[in-house]
Structures are given as structure tokens and as C-alpha cells.
Amino acid sequence: MIERKIQGIIKFIMVVIIAIPVFGFAVKSLWNWLMPQLFGLHAITIWQAFGLLILCKILFGGFRGGPGRRMQWRGRMKEKWAQMSPEEREKFSQGMGRCFGGRRAWTAAEKGGL
């Protein structure tokens, strides 16, 4: 059991060690190919590229999983919607309308059965 954890940690470290230069090189190559010619910016090093990649990830992407998490949420929401009575659905729609700036509530027909 402990050996598997140690092996998993070692594999993770190896992936990180390989990923840093690979992603850094990819960002550096794209930057140095596009930015100097398009905007007159200076070329960057691989470490600057990796820093830029981390900055973009923090600002725009976060460090959470990809679209799978959203799809799981959508599936759970569909299940809940299917179990609601028409009155509960209407109440939910009105509540969501209030949450999003007073927009009109959706009807079941507009949602396409969600």
C-alpha cells in the first residue's frame, strides 16, 4: 500500500519534470514565432514562457479539471430537474431569473426539457 503511494508520487514527479520543459518550450516557440513579428515584442526564454503559462493558467483557467466537471454538474442538474414537479420548476426558474438581474424566467419549452 505504501509502496504504491510512493510509486504514484514518483510517477507524478517524473511527469512534472517532463511537463515543465515541454510546455515551456511550446509556449516559448509560439511566443517567439508570433509576438515579435506581429507586435514588435522581444523574444523570451523558456523560463519566462513557463512563468507566462502559469500566469495565464491562474488568470484564465485555474487549476481545476477540464470540461468533465461541468458535464457532471449538468447531468446532476438534469436529474434534479426531471424529479421536480411543474410548480417546483416554475419556482426554480423564477428564482434563477431574480439571481441573474431580473431576467424573465425560462419556460420548460424554452429549455427544451433541460
Buried (B, 14 or more C-beta within 10 A) or exposed (E): EEEEEEEEEEEEEEEEEEEBEEBBEBBBEEBBEEBEEEEEEEEBEBEBBBBBBBEEEEEEEEEEEEEEEEEEEEEEEEEEBEEEEEEEBBEBBEEEBEEEEEEEBBEEEEEEEB
